Amino acid sequence: MTDTFRIALAGNPNTGKSTLFNALTGLKQHTGNWAGKTVSLAEGTFKHRSKQYRFIDLPGTYSIFSNSADEEVARNYIVFEKPDLTLVVVDATSLERNLNLALQILEMTKNVVICINLMDEAEKRGITINERLLARRLGVPVIKLSARNRAGIPLLLDTIDRIVSGKIACEPVQIKYDGEIEARIASLEPFVKQVVDDRISSRWIALRLLDGDESLLKELNTRLKTKEETVCNQS
Amino acid sequence: MQSELAGRSGDLNQLYERAQQIASPNLRDKIVQKLYQESKQLCEDSVSFGKAERDKHTEKLDAIFTSPIWGFPIMIIMLGIVFYLTIAGANVPSDMIASFFGWLEGHITSLFQLMNAPDWLHGLLVLGLYRGTTWVISVMLPPMAIFFPTFALLENYGYLPRVAFNMDRVFKKVGAHGKQSLTMAMGFGCNAAAMLSSRIIESPRERMLAILTNNFVPCNGRWGTLIVLASLFMAAGYTGGAKSLVTTAVIVGIVLVGILVTFLVSWILSKTALKGVPTHYTLELPPYRRPKFWETVIRSSLQRSLSVLVRAVKVAAPAGILTWVLANVNAGDQSILLHIVHFLDPFGQMLGLDGYILMAFLVGLPANEIVLPILIMGYLSTGAMTEVDNLGDLKQIFVSHGWTWLTALNMMLFSLLHFPCGTTLVNIYKETKSAKWTFLSFIIPTAIAILVTFAVAQIARLAA
């Protein structure tokens, strides 16, 4: 028997996300149209060590504060469709800007691998990156890649395999905000836990509600409703 | 069951309200700031730069192209160079194509006579359809064949994102989103396409600003009109190189007026109907790259110039027939066209225009490309049927209908500021799903076009 694991690819535009996607899935891909959205996600399959993987290429975004349609699609997929693993592709030549998105995703979901892509270009410019230190600080595996030369892909696949089979545990870093914000999150979080099921980070929901994320509220309302309706229908 | 459902989502809404009560207004800023701090710290600790630390070439160029002092003058000069090349280069081929079509028309007419074809058929097909479409081709093809490749070269070199960067500062000041500079740049090509590109703007408020003001930059359907009128009337006293230079200056001026109006309307709307503060965003400036010259030129000529032309011809053909029918079917003692023209004329005169011009803009609603051809057909249908073999003949037609430099200027202004074309309106409705905003995007530009042309006409007449 083979298991199928779903792996989402997130990242800024122009980071070679699609190059990695193509390198991983080859020609075994099709474009899926997701209900209610005109934005389409590409999907592809891959087999590695008797495990079946389905890769989902999310729209490239700079942040995931869910303001625009593409950011909403990416956020909803990560939070509500709950992939088994999310790969965040970052650009080695502008790591600082790219890490913003990575940090935001680490707040939303547990199983994350940071892929530092375009390493070949970075090396040409004399940039060196200490990925072990980054991995320690971020609490998730960090892997250097050059997707266009397929460099680093075996290590990535190996890491994916070890995460989905539970041999590596991800402990994504949670950003500590200033005391005031932390106090508010703490006061809100218990109530969030009562309403939202525990597979979604209550800390993250509390933070988004504090930030006034109405689109998330709407999404939560409809998702909760459909869920309960299914429960009702079954009973 | 129902009450339980309501209860659950009710809880969530209550939770949201509770969160909003305790949230502070600058929370988002603090979150974003913290994210940036963390990223910065992480990079300081884990990334080290070797010798070839930075892209010096790009940095040096950016210091000039996006400088607060030089950014705008360089932009205007670049715009000027593109237009100068377009105007100076298009003149001769335009005349050549026009005289070729004129020569061909003579032969087609003889063919019709040879076959004893009825007059109305000749009128409909040759004077309506043929003239309408060939005019669009000879007036529009040469400028487009120069304008688009030049523009594409600038784009591929990486200059356009810098333009967006410069504009971004101003857009923020008037309460709009910086990305509006990108949709505006898109509008120079096609306003209808720019409506779709406005999707990149997150907040609905700022997106609406971009949609409502996009029309104030001339799309390629209007370049033809602007270039022809400017070269015929605005540089009348000059010859040779100076003539192209003056024409260029006038067109750059017109474009600047359009951009100014964009800012002004964005500012007024963001203070009234669309109140709010602009949101922050990251604009990526890619490195400058030497474009693949021939590939860019060929690709943009084929894709953009040809596709625009095909569209223009498609719309121009039926409009040519319609205009001919209007001009040749009589209701009472005069043609339908003249009825419309006489009805519109008093209002047109007030705006420094005339009834024919307003009629052309109305019939030209489906596409701006055909406004000028319709106008010419309108004039020709009432005057003596002269052959139009070159631009000089064209000027004679205008002058014999009482045109002065003021008529030309006001027609250019009206073309710049008036209602968006039919395709754009359809796209606005598709994007906003709102009849109200679609109507506003029709009425705001129209009102401004009427006001501006009225004011210019009155001032010019007082001064004269």
Interface residues (C-beta under 8 A of the other chain):
Chain A: P13 N14 Y62 F65 N67 S68 A69 E71 L95 E96 R97 L99 N100 L103 Q104 K124 R125 G126 I127 T128 I129 N130 E131 L133 L134 R137 L138 I175 Y177 D178 E180 I181 R184 S187 L188 F191 V192 Q194 V195 V196 A206 L207 L209 L210 D211 G212 E214 L217 L220 N221 L224 K225 E228 E229 C232
Chain B: M1 E4 L5 R8 S9 D11 L12 N13 L15 Y16 R18 A19 Q20 I22 A23 S24 L27 R28 K30 I31 K34 L35 Y36 E38 S39 K40 L42 C43 D45 S46 V47 S48 F49 G50 K51 A52 E53 R54 D55 R199 I200 I201 E202 S203 T279 Y281 T282 E284 P286
